[in-house]
Amino acid sequence: MEQAAKAAAPEAGGLVARCISVGCGASSAVDLADWLDLGPGVPLRAFEARLRCACGGRRIRLEPWAGEPPPANPSIYRFR
């Protein structure tokens, strides 16, 4: 019973991407699998450089969050 409750609970933490371009402020939860796909040893700063916003901004900052994840936002995406 206890394991089922843990499985139903939301994840407690992760990363959120925020567009810091003037006038935007879009944010979205980040799938860490995209970062891990880049290979071992790639720093998060290098992953930040691959994120883009639909506003045209290339200034995306990754921040930790705890508790309930922010909603997914398709305006922030990984540019390969």
N, C-alpha and C positions, 0 to 999 in steps of 0.2 A: 504494500500500500504506500509506504514511504517513497519507494523508487518511482512509482507512478506520479506522485506529486512533484518530485524533482524534475521528471521528464516534461511535465506540463508547464512548469515555471519558465518564464522568459530568461534568457541568458543574462548574467549579471556583469555587463561590461563589454567593451570592445572599442572600436575606433569610429569616429564620425568625421566626415570630410565637410569643411565649411569653405565656401567661396568668400574670399576677403576682398574681392574687387569692389570698388566704390559703388554703392547703390544696389548691390545684389544680396548677399547674405544667405544664399541657398545652402542647405545642409542635407546630408544623407548618411545613413549607416554605410560602412565600408565592408565589403566581403574580403576578409583577409586572405582568402584563397587566391585572389588576383595578385596580391603582393608575393605570396609564396611561389606562384607560378614563374616569377622573374628569376628564381634560383636562390641558392643558399648565399647568405652573406650580403644581400642587397639591403642597404640601409633604408629606413622609412623615408628619409629626405629624398632619395632617388625615386621612390614610389610616388611621393607628393608631386614631383615634376612631371609625372605621366598622367595626372588627373586634370580634367578640363570641366568647365561649366558651360551650359548652353548659352549663357550671357556673353560668351566669348572670352571669359576670364581664364587666365592660366595661374592665378594666385589662389591655390587651394591649400588649406592647412588641415592636417590631421590632428585630431584632439581625442583624448580618452573620454569615455563616458561610462557611467555606472548606472545600473538599474535598467529601467525600461528602454529599449532601443528607440532611436528616432525613426520616423517613417522613412521608407525608401523614397528617394527622389531621383527620377530619371534625368534631371538636368545636370547632375554630376556623374561623369563617366570616366572610364580609363581609356586614355589615348595610347594606342600601341605604337 
